[in-house]
Amino acid sequence: MSLGFGEILVILFIVLLLFGAKKLPELARGLGQGMREFKRATNEIQDEIKSATNLDEPPKKVTDSSTQEQED
């Protein structure tokens, strides 16, 4: 289900009637600012998850201490 060009025009016309031409730039600015804040917050959360799980570091080789004692 997708919106066609005519449906988008009808929605824009209704928004124009509801808010008026003077309020539309303020609404668009607020919407853009909200989207930027949301994107920044999701990036920060992803960075915190990566740093917490140490995915940036390669896995360390685990040595068995019992085999080292036997070799000595």
KAWO-V123627 format. One record per residue. N is the residue number from 1. RES is the residue in three letters. NEAR is the number of other ideal C-beta (glycine too) atoms within 12 Angstrom. D_LAST is the distance of its C-alpha to the last C-alpha in whole Angstrom. Layout:
n = <N | N>
res = <RES | RES>
near = <NEAR | NEAR>
d_last = <D_LAST | D_LAST>
//
This chain:
n = <1 | 2 | 3 | 4 | 5 | 6 | 7 | 8 | 9 | 10 | 11 | 12 | 13 | 14 | 15 | 16 | 17 | 18 | 19 | 20 | 21 | 22 | 23 | 24 | 25 | 26 | 27 | 28 | 29 | 30 | 31 | 32 | 33 | 34 | 35 | 36 | 37 | 38 | 39 | 40 | 41 | 42 | 43 | 44 | 45 | 46 | 47 | 48 | 49 | 50 | 51 | 52 | 53 | 54 | 55 | 56 | 57 | 58 | 59 | 60 | 61 | 62 | 63 | 64 | 65 | 66 | 67 | 68 | 69 | 70 | 71 | 72>
res = <MET | SER | LEU | GLY | PHE | GLY | GLU | ILE | LEU | VAL | ILE | LEU | PHE | ILE | VAL | LEU | LEU | LEU | PHE | GLY | ALA | LYS | LYS | LEU | PRO | GLU | LEU | ALA | ARG | GLY | LEU | GLY | GLN | GLY | MET | ARG | GLU | PHE | LYS | ARG | ALA | THR | ASN | GLU | ILE | GLN | ASP | GLU | ILE | LYS | SER | ALA | THR | ASN | LEU | ASP | GLU | PRO | PRO | LYS | LYS | VAL | THR | ASP | SER | SER | THR | GLN | GLU | GLN | GLU | ASP>
near = <4 | 6 | 11 | 10 | 10 | 10 | 13 | 13 | 13 | 14 | 15 | 19 | 15 | 12 | 18 | 16 | 13 | 13 | 18 | 12 | 15 | 9 | 15 | 18 | 13 | 14 | 19 | 16 | 13 | 15 | 16 | 14 | 14 | 14 | 14 | 14 | 14 | 14 | 14 | 14 | 14 | 14 | 14 | 14 | 14 | 15 | 15 | 13 | 14 | 14 | 13 | 11 | 12 | 11 | 13 | 11 | 9 | 7 | 9 | 7 | 6 | 7 | 10 | 10 | 10 | 9 | 10 | 9 | 9 | 8 | 9 | 7>
d_last = <71 | 71 | 74 | 77 | 78 | 81 | 79 | 78 | 81 | 82 | 79 | 80 | 83 | 83 | 80 | 83 | 86 | 83 | 82 | 85 | 84 | 83 | 80 | 79 | 77 | 76 | 74 | 73 | 71 | 70 | 68 | 66 | 65 | 64 | 62 | 60 | 59 | 58 | 56 | 54 | 53 | 52 | 50 | 49 | 48 | 46 | 44 | 43 | 42 | 40 | 38 | 37 | 35 | 34 | 35 | 35 | 31 | 29 | 27 | 23 | 20 | 18 | 15 | 13 | 11 | 10 | 9 | 7 | 5 | 6 | 4 | 0>
//
